Amino acid sequence: MPLKRATGAASGTPAPAAETVSAAAPGVYLAVALDVPLPGLFDYSHDRPVPPGVRVRVMFGRRAMVGMVWAVRDAPGVA
């Protein structure tokens, strides 16, 4: 059964504009470990640090996946 992409509140309304603006200017990059057959970690931008070891929900291609934050970085690992 495919997962549906979350759009904000349970009523299906879009996310508030404040969240959209903060996502456009990332503060940190999270190195996330995902259960996929590819080596290495995947970097995701976020507006504030998340401690390592916390599970996060991220988009990987067209699907939402649960991964674990491995590290917090100031810049992405790949240019």
N, C-alpha and C positions, 0 to 999 in steps of 0.2 A: 504494500500500500504506500503510495508516494506521500511525502511530507508536503504540507502547504507552507508557504512563506508567510511569516507573521508580519502584519501591517500595523501594529500598534496595539491599541486597546482591544478588548474582547469584542467590541461592537464592530470591528473592522475599519475603524477610522484611521487615517494616516497618522504617523508619528508626529508629535509636536515639532514646530519649526526649530526650536532651540536644540533639539537632539540632532536634527539634520545639519545645522550650521556647525555644531561642534564636531561632527563626524568628518566634515570637509577639511578641517585643520587638525590633523592628528597630533597628539601630544607625545605618544610613545608607540612603540611597535611591540607586539606580543609574539614571541616565538612559540607556536602551538604544535604539539605532537598530535597527529591524526592517525587513525587506524586505516591506512591505505598502503598499497604495495609500491610505494615510492620512498626512496631514502631521504632522510633529513627532516628538518622542521619547516613550518610554513609561517611566514610573517603576516600579521594582521594589524592594521592601525587601530588605535583606540584613543579616546580623549583623556583617559587617566590610567595609571598603572593598575594591574591586577596581580596579586601575589602568585608566585609559582606554586603549582600543585592544585590550582583551582580549575574545575571543569568549566568550559565555555562552549557556547553554541556558535558555530561559524558556518559561513557558506563556502562550500568547496565545489566549484563548478556550478551545477544547477541544484545541488542538494544541500540541505542543512545537515551538519555533522556535529557530534560532540567530541571535543578534543581537550587536551590538558595543557595549560600554560606551563611552558618549560623555563622561559626566561623573559625578562622585560628589557628592551633595547631602546636606545635613543635614535637609532637609524636602522633601516632594514638590512638584513644580512646579504641581500642581493641587490645590486644597483638597478 
